[in-house]
Amino acid sequence: MSVASHSQSNCDTGRHSGSAACFTYVYAVSRTCDPTVLEQVRGHTDGGPLRLLSVGELTAVVQDVPTTAFSEDALRRRLAEREELERCARVHHEVVTAASAHGAVVPLPLATLYRDDVRALAALSESTRRFGRALDRVEGHAEWAVKVHAVSRPEGNTSAGSPPRPTTAVPEDGSMDSSGRSPGSAPPAGSGRAYLSRARGRQRAWEQRFDAALEVAEQVDRILRTCAAASVRRRLHSAEVTGKERRQVMNAAYLVTKGREVELTAAIESLRRQAALQDVEIDVSGPWVPYSFTEGGDENDQY
């Protein structure tokens, strides 16, 4: 069932001629999907119109896409390019989000492809129980992403956690050693010893900020779990993603009942106002389709 009128694609031609010109790309599975909501999105521009495929009591959102662009080798080359990977992920997300407008959906992984509708239907039918459990779990909920970072301050900032720059003190009797410095004084700012001393000070300060951020992350998680139906920790992002001045200490997702978002955001704002968070940043985004809570269909994996 097509849900939008588009110019005929290579996939349309292939379907009509009986040739294997296209694959079936599956975006998501739901219990019900109003076909009109998909008119807002195009899917992959080199594919046919978005359409619905019945899978027993469930419905899959699918699209015919050309084999030339979606073969294993072609996809490997395309997804190896960052811009193309981001574009494909954005298209996938837009379709999944549109499909979720009127009910829960189970998003399928990026580039879930089958040779035709028959194979897609056979594979999806084997997972209907798993899809059903996942849909039950996320119905009426949204996902919120929360990330906590320890922040490195510029050198010379003497706010809490930043060690003061060493200074040279002269004793009252005016005594000096053979180098012209008072006994026990810090080495001159330009000396190797002074450099190492400052480096060690910066490292100690950074470690203190990191330990403080870990404590904050546990506090954030403990509070947010009280207003979430489920939560999951994700792999931390590297400095290549966060920036060298921000070290990620928590990357989590929370499944929140629609209507309770205010509790979550209020809790975050309260935490941000605490003085102890001056070297910690909390990033929140949402609501999202609950990607993190539909994988596997087993709720025990989500806590």
C-alpha positions as CSV (number, residue, x, y, z in Angstrom):
1,M,0.0,0.0,0.0
2,S,1.7,3.2,-1.1
3,V,1.2,6.2,1.1
4,A,2.6,8.9,-1.1
5,S,2.7,9.7,-4.8
6,H,6.2,10.1,-6.2
7,S,7.7,9.9,-9.6
8,Q,8.4,6.3,-10.7
9,S,11.7,5.0,-9.4
10,N,14.0,2.2,-10.7
11,C,12.4,0.1,-8.0
12,D,8.9,0.7,-9.2
13,T,10.0,-0.3,-12.7
14,G,11.7,-3.5,-11.4
15,R,8.7,-4.6,-9.4
16,H,6.4,-4.2,-12.3
17,S,8.7,-6.0,-14.8
18,G,9.4,-8.8,-12.4
19,S,13.2,-8.2,-12.3
20,A,15.2,-8.2,-9.1
21,A,15.9,-4.5,-9.3
22,C,15.2,-3.7,-5.7
23,F,15.4,-4.8,-2.1
24,T,12.7,-4.4,0.6
25,Y,14.1,-2.0,3.3
26,V,12.3,-2.3,6.6
27,Y,12.3,0.8,8.9
28,A,10.0,-0.2,11.8
29,V,7.2,-2.4,13.1
30,S,4.1,-1.3,14.9
31,R,0.6,-2.5,15.8
32,T,-1.1,0.2,13.8
33,C,0.2,2.9,11.5
34,D,-1.8,5.6,9.8
35,P,-0.5,5.7,6.3
36,T,-1.1,9.4,6.0
37,V,1.6,10.2,8.6
38,L,4.2,8.8,6.2
39,E,3.3,11.4,3.6
40,Q,5.4,13.9,5.5
41,V,8.7,12.0,4.8
42,R,10.3,10.6,1.6
43,G,12.6,7.9,2.9
44,H,15.6,7.2,0.6
45,T,15.2,9.5,-2.5
46,D,16.4,6.8,-4.9
47,G,13.8,4.3,-3.6
48,G,10.1,3.9,-4.2
49,P,7.3,5.4,-2.0
50,L,7.0,4.4,1.6
51,R,4.4,1.7,2.1
52,L,2.9,-0.7,4.7
53,L,3.5,-4.4,4.9
54,S,1.1,-6.6,7.0
55,V,2.9,-9.0,9.3
56,G,0.0,-10.9,11.0
57,E,-1.4,-8.5,13.6
58,L,1.5,-6.1,13.1
59,T,2.5,-3.7,10.4
60,A,5.9,-2.9,9.0
61,V,6.9,0.3,7.4
62,V,9.0,-0.5,4.3
63,Q,10.4,0.9,1.1
64,D,11.7,-0.5,-2.2
65,V,15.3,0.5,-2.7
66,P,17.6,-0.2,-5.7
67,T,20.0,-3.1,-5.5
68,T,22.7,-1.1,-7.1
69,A,22.9,1.3,-4.2
70,F,22.0,-1.1,-1.4
71,S,23.9,-4.2,-2.2
72,E,26.4,-5.4,0.5
73,D,29.4,-4.0,-1.3
74,A,27.7,-0.7,-2.1
75,L,26.5,-0.2,1.5
76,R,29.9,-1.0,2.9
77,R,31.5,1.7,0.7
78,R,28.7,4.3,1.4
79,L,28.5,3.8,5.2
80,A,32.3,4.0,5.4
81,E,31.9,7.7,4.5
82,R,30.9,9.8,7.5
83,E,28.6,12.2,5.6
84,E,26.8,9.3,3.9
85,L,26.4,7.4,7.1
86,E,24.9,10.4,8.8
87,R,22.6,11.0,5.9
88,C,21.3,7.4,5.9
89,A,20.9,7.5,9.7
90,R,18.9,10.7,9.4
91,V,16.6,9.3,6.7
92,H,16.0,6.2,8.8
93,H,15.3,8.2,11.9
94,E,12.9,10.6,10.1
95,V,10.8,7.6,8.9
96,V,10.8,5.9,12.3
97,T,9.7,9.1,14.0
98,A,6.9,9.7,11.5
99,A,5.7,6.1,12.0
100,S,5.6,6.7,15.8
101,A,3.2,9.6,15.5
102,H,0.2,7.5,16.4
103,G,1.5,4.7,18.5
104,A,4.5,2.7,19.7
105,V,7.0,1.4,17.2
106,V,10.0,-1.0,17.2
107,P,12.7,0.6,15.1
108,L,14.7,-1.9,13.1
109,P,18.5,-1.4,12.7
110,L,19.8,0.9,10.0
111,A,19.8,-0.7,6.6
112,T,17.6,-3.8,7.5
113,L,17.2,-5.3,4.0
114,Y,15.5,-8.3,2.4
115,R,15.6,-9.5,-1.2
116,D,11.8,-9.1,-1.5
117,D,8.5,-8.8,0.5
118,V,8.2,-12.6,0.8
119,R,11.6,-12.9,2.6
120,A,10.9,-9.8,4.7
121,L,7.5,-11.2,5.8
122,A,9.0,-14.6,6.7
123,A,11.8,-13.0,8.8
124,L,9.6,-10.5,10.6
125,S,6.9,-13.2,11.3
126,E,9.5,-15.2,13.3
127,S,9.9,-12.2,15.6
128,T,6.3,-11.2,16.2
129,R,6.3,-12.3,19.9
130,R,9.5,-10.3,20.5
131,F,8.1,-7.3,18.7
132,G,4.9,-7.6,20.8
133,R,6.8,-7.6,24.1
134,A,8.8,-4.6,23.0
135,L,5.7,-2.6,21.9
136,D,4.0,-3.4,25.3
137,R,7.0,-2.0,27.1
138,V,7.4,1.3,25.3
139,E,3.7,2.1,24.6
140,G,2.9,5.5,26.1
141,H,6.6,6.2,26.9
142,A,9.4,8.2,25.4
143,E,13.2,8.0,25.6
144,W,15.3,10.7,27.2
145,A,19.1,10.8,26.8
146,V,21.3,12.1,29.6
147,K,25.0,12.5,29.5
148,V,27.4,13.7,32.2
149,H,30.8,15.2,31.5
150,A,33.8,16.3,33.6
151,V,35.0,19.6,32.3
152,S,38.6,20.7,32.1
153,R,39.2,24.4,32.9
154,P,41.8,26.5,31.1
155,E,45.2,26.9,32.8
156,G,45.3,29.9,35.2
157,N,41.7,29.4,36.3
158,T,42.0,29.2,40.1
159,S,38.4,28.3,40.7
160,A,37.6,25.3,43.0
161,G,39.7,22.3,42.0
162,S,42.4,24.3,40.2
163,P,45.7,24.6,42.1
164,P,47.2,28.0,42.5
165,R,50.4,28.8,40.6
166,P,53.5,28.3,42.7
167,T,55.1,31.5,44.0
168,T,58.5,32.2,45.4
169,A,58.6,33.2,49.1
170,V,61.5,35.0,50.8
171,P,62.1,34.1,54.5
172,E,62.2,36.9,57.0
173,D,66.0,36.6,57.5
174,G,66.5,37.0,53.8
175,S,68.6,33.9,53.4
176,M,69.1,32.5,50.0
177,D,70.7,29.3,48.7
178,S,73.5,29.1,46.1
179,S,71.0,29.5,43.2
180,G,69.6,32.7,44.7
181,R,66.4,31.2,45.9
182,S,65.2,31.0,49.5
183,P,65.2,27.5,51.0
184,G,62.0,25.5,50.4
185,S,60.7,28.0,47.8
186,A,59.0,26.9,44.6
187,P,61.4,26.7,41.6
188,P,61.4,29.6,39.1
189,A,58.4,29.6,36.8
190,G,60.5,28.9,33.7
191,S,62.5,26.0,35.1
192,G,61.9,22.3,34.2
193,R,61.0,21.6,37.9
194,A,58.4,24.3,37.8
195,Y,56.9,23.0,34.6
196,L,56.6,19.5,36.1
197,S,55.2,20.8,39.3
198,R,52.4,22.7,37.4
199,A,51.8,19.6,35.2
200,R,51.3,17.4,38.3
201,G,49.1,20.1,39.8
202,R,46.9,20.2,36.7
203,Q,46.7,16.4,36.6
204,R,45.7,16.2,40.3
205,A,43.0,18.9,39.7
206,W,41.7,17.0,36.6
207,E,41.5,13.8,38.6
208,Q,39.6,15.5,41.4
209,R,37.1,16.9,38.8
210,F,36.8,13.5,37.2
211,D,36.1,11.8,40.6
212,A,33.6,14.6,41.4
213,A,31.8,14.0,38.1
214,L,31.6,10.3,38.8
215,E,29.8,11.0,42.0
216,V,27.5,13.5,40.3
217,A,26.7,10.9,37.6
218,E,25.6,8.4,40.2
219,Q,23.5,11.0,41.9
220,V,21.9,11.9,38.6
221,D,21.1,8.3,37.8
222,R,19.7,7.6,41.3
223,I,17.3,10.5,41.0
224,L,16.2,10.0,37.4
225,R,15.5,6.3,38.0
226,T,12.7,7.4,40.4
227,C,10.7,9.0,37.6
228,A,11.7,6.4,34.8
229,A,10.1,3.1,34.0
230,A,13.5,1.7,32.9
231,S,17.0,2.9,32.2
232,V,20.1,1.7,30.3
233,R,23.7,2.7,30.3
234,R,25.4,3.1,26.9
235,R,29.1,3.0,25.9
236,L,30.9,6.2,26.8
237,H,31.8,8.5,23.9
238,S,35.5,9.2,23.3
239,A,37.2,12.6,23.4
240,E,37.0,12.6,19.5
241,V,33.2,13.0,20.0
242,T,33.0,15.1,23.2
243,G,36.1,17.2,22.7
244,K,39.3,17.0,24.7
245,E,38.1,19.5,27.3
246,R,35.1,17.3,28.2
247,R,35.4,13.8,29.5
248,Q,32.2,11.8,29.4
249,V,31.5,9.8,32.6
250,M,27.9,8.8,32.0
251,N,25.9,8.0,28.8
252,A,22.4,6.8,29.8
253,A,18.9,6.6,28.4
254,Y,15.7,6.7,30.5
255,L,12.3,5.4,29.5
256,V,9.8,8.0,30.8
257,T,6.0,7.8,30.8
258,K,4.6,10.6,28.6
259,G,3.4,13.3,31.0
260,R,6.2,12.8,33.5
261,E,8.9,14.6,31.4
262,V,8.4,17.6,33.6
263,E,9.7,15.7,36.6
264,L,12.8,14.6,34.8
265,T,13.7,18.0,33.5
266,A,13.0,19.7,36.8
267,A,15.3,17.2,38.6
268,I,18.0,18.0,36.1
269,E,17.7,21.7,36.6
270,S,17.8,21.3,40.3
271,L,21.0,19.3,40.0
272,R,22.6,21.9,37.7
273,R,22.1,24.6,40.3
274,Q,24.2,22.8,42.9
275,A,27.6,24.4,43.6
276,A,29.4,21.0,43.4
277,L,28.6,20.9,39.7
278,Q,30.7,23.9,38.6
279,D,33.2,21.5,36.9
280,V,30.4,19.1,35.7
281,E,28.0,19.4,32.7
282,I,24.8,17.5,32.3
283,D,23.3,17.3,28.8
284,V,19.7,16.2,28.3
285,S,17.8,15.6,25.0
286,G,14.4,14.2,24.2
287,P,11.8,13.0,23.8
288,W,12.9,10.4,21.3
289,V,11.5,7.2,19.9
290,P,12.6,4.5,22.5
291,Y,15.3,3.0,20.5
292,S,17.2,1.9,23.6
293,F,14.3,-0.1,25.0
294,T,13.1,-2.1,22.0
295,E,16.3,-4.2,21.4
296,G,15.9,-7.9,22.0
297,G,12.4,-7.6,23.4
298,D,13.5,-8.7,26.8
299,E,12.9,-6.1,29.5
300,N,15.5,-7.7,31.8
301,D,18.2,-6.4,29.5
302,Q,17.2,-2.8,29.9
303,Y,17.9,-2.2,33.6
